């Protein structure tokens, strides 16, 4: 099963495999759908149909991530490449997997040191960056870091100000 949070993880993994050193993820949850935009500075060559299963410039047995995203979003996705920037956009049904932000965000922040994630919901917008987590000792790489990460994310959900 691929829930929306897992599709976001697929998108981020694709960015990392494309050589991205900086990744930004914007998520909007509204009206029964989740819109996701990942933007990165990866520079791997892009195939003519990056959403076709097996389409990969990374070697044999690769090229599943974007095809999974296309399948699970019923084709509501696009990938564009501009100067020093690759942008993946997709829309999926709101399956509730973004309701538990701790569980949805936890796998993302061990993947990239220049990660920033913003989540916009009816209750407002939450922004989490790897740099902010480092500053607060909340990078989830140890039991203590995971506990601090949970506290940080729960505080953001309650509207606590971390300015």
Wavefront OBJ file of the C-alpha trace (Angstrom):
o trace
v 0.000 0.000 0.000
v 1.233 3.464 -0.846
v -0.280 6.216 1.226
v 0.353 9.883 0.528
v 3.169 10.110 3.088
v 4.886 7.166 1.354
v 4.538 8.908 -2.023
v 6.247 11.980 -0.563
v 9.063 9.753 0.669
v 9.326 8.236 -2.864
v 9.615 11.751 -4.308
v 12.339 12.754 -1.842
v 14.263 9.522 -2.467
v 14.089 10.245 -6.204
v 15.561 13.706 -5.573
v 18.403 12.253 -3.527
v 19.145 9.609 -6.160
v 19.260 12.400 -8.756
v 22.098 13.990 -6.792
v 20.143 16.703 -4.966
v 21.931 18.378 -2.100
v 19.011 20.661 -1.245
v 15.353 19.599 -1.217
v 12.218 21.576 -0.455
v 8.826 19.906 -0.038
v 5.591 21.899 0.016
v 2.421 20.073 0.990
v -1.115 21.465 0.943
v -3.944 19.452 2.463
v -7.390 20.762 1.537
v -10.774 19.721 0.177
v -10.043 16.004 0.324
v -6.765 16.127 -1.561
v -3.061 16.535 -0.891
v -0.968 18.584 -3.314
v 2.783 18.065 -3.153
v 5.603 20.032 -4.769
v 9.186 18.868 -4.363
v 11.933 21.136 -5.605
v 15.575 20.132 -5.671
v 18.939 20.958 -7.178
v 19.559 17.437 -8.531
v 21.164 17.235 -11.932
v 20.852 13.627 -13.077
v 19.853 13.307 -16.735
v 16.098 13.034 -17.222
v 14.659 10.413 -19.552
v 12.028 11.286 -22.163
v 9.295 9.616 -20.058
v 10.450 9.713 -16.427
v 7.115 8.266 -15.188
v 7.376 5.047 -17.222
v 8.210 2.073 -14.999
v 11.847 1.121 -15.435
v 12.690 4.512 -16.922
v 15.936 5.374 -15.234
v 19.293 6.910 -15.887
v 20.550 5.373 -12.619
v 21.056 1.779 -13.712
v 19.354 -1.586 -14.104
v 16.430 -2.370 -11.796
v 15.748 1.275 -10.999
v 12.999 3.644 -12.116
v 10.092 2.563 -9.911
v 9.543 5.645 -7.732
v 8.086 8.045 -10.271
v 6.009 5.313 -11.911
v 4.519 4.501 -8.494
v 3.667 8.170 -7.998
v 2.017 8.311 -11.430
v 0.017 5.141 -10.744
v -1.138 6.132 -7.252
v -2.114 9.657 -8.313
v -3.978 8.505 -11.427
v -1.521 10.465 -13.538
v -1.974 13.748 -11.691
v 1.750 14.487 -11.681
v 4.376 16.334 -13.681
v 8.133 16.724 -13.591
v 9.925 19.778 -14.943
v 13.547 20.747 -15.094
v 14.735 24.317 -15.162
v 18.058 25.979 -14.589
v 19.585 24.229 -11.550
v 16.151 23.079 -10.405
v 13.904 20.032 -10.778
v 10.268 20.293 -9.706
v 7.902 17.370 -9.168
v 4.218 18.148 -8.583
v 1.514 15.640 -7.786
v -1.935 15.485 -6.262
v -3.357 12.532 -4.343
v -6.470 11.824 -2.334
v -6.244 12.833 1.324
v -5.936 9.409 2.917
v -5.249 10.804 6.391
v -1.558 9.857 6.348
v -0.611 13.516 6.830
v -2.758 13.770 9.972
v 0.056 12.281 12.074
v 2.842 14.681 11.130
v 5.388 12.984 13.377
v 5.044 9.699 11.475
v 4.804 11.411 8.083
v 7.880 13.609 8.567
v 10.145 11.305 10.568
v 11.622 9.389 7.597
v 12.286 12.565 5.608
v 14.664 14.256 8.014
v 17.222 11.457 8.061
v 17.648 11.660 4.306
v 18.943 15.133 3.537
v 20.746 17.763 5.596
v 19.270 20.610 3.526
v 15.635 19.480 3.861
v 12.776 21.912 4.366
v 9.143 20.802 4.537
v 6.145 23.115 4.703
v 2.655 21.766 5.327
v -0.397 23.934 4.755
v -3.657 22.750 6.282
v -6.869 24.461 7.276
v -5.351 25.052 10.722
v -2.423 26.986 9.241
v 1.048 26.376 7.883
v 3.857 24.469 9.559
v 7.459 24.734 8.367
v 10.161 22.315 9.488
v 13.768 22.541 8.348
v 16.725 20.304 9.040
v 18.671 23.375 10.177
v 15.987 24.206 12.772
v 15.973 20.612 14.007
v 19.758 20.693 14.394
v 19.516 23.932 16.370
v 17.021 22.295 18.757
v 18.788 18.923 19.031
v 15.782 17.321 17.354
v 17.291 15.595 14.326
v 15.731 12.123 14.593
v 18.902 10.002 14.420
v 18.906 8.728 18.002
v 16.301 7.904 20.647
v 16.864 11.317 22.243
v 16.638 13.072 18.856
v 13.425 11.225 17.974
v 11.872 12.240 21.299
v 12.895 15.878 20.736
v 11.589 15.683 17.155
v 8.220 14.401 18.392
v 8.025 17.217 20.957
v 8.953 19.793 18.321
v 6.392 18.578 15.756
v 3.647 18.221 18.384
v 4.365 21.773 19.516
v 4.090 23.070 15.971
v 0.755 21.278 15.556
v -0.519 22.978 18.711
v 0.483 26.356 17.284
v 3.364 27.001 19.623
v 5.663 29.720 18.368
v 9.243 28.685 17.670
v 10.467 32.049 16.408
l 1 2 3 4 5 6 7 8 9 10 11 12 13 14 15 16 17 18 19 20 21 22 23 24 25 26 27 28 29 30 31 32 33 34 35 36 37 38 39 40 41 42 43 44 45 46 47 48 49 50 51 52 53 54 55 56 57 58 59 60 61 62 63 64 65 66 67 68 69 70 71 72 73 74 75 76 77 78 79 80 81 82 83 84 85 86 87 88 89 90 91 92 93 94 95 96 97 98 99 100 101 102 103 104 105 106 107 108 109 110 111 112 113 114 115 116 117 118 119 120 121 122 123 124 125 126 127 128 129 130 131 132 133 134 135 136 137 138 139 140 141 142 143 144 145 146 147 148 149 150 151 152 153 154 155 156 157 158 159 160 161 162 163
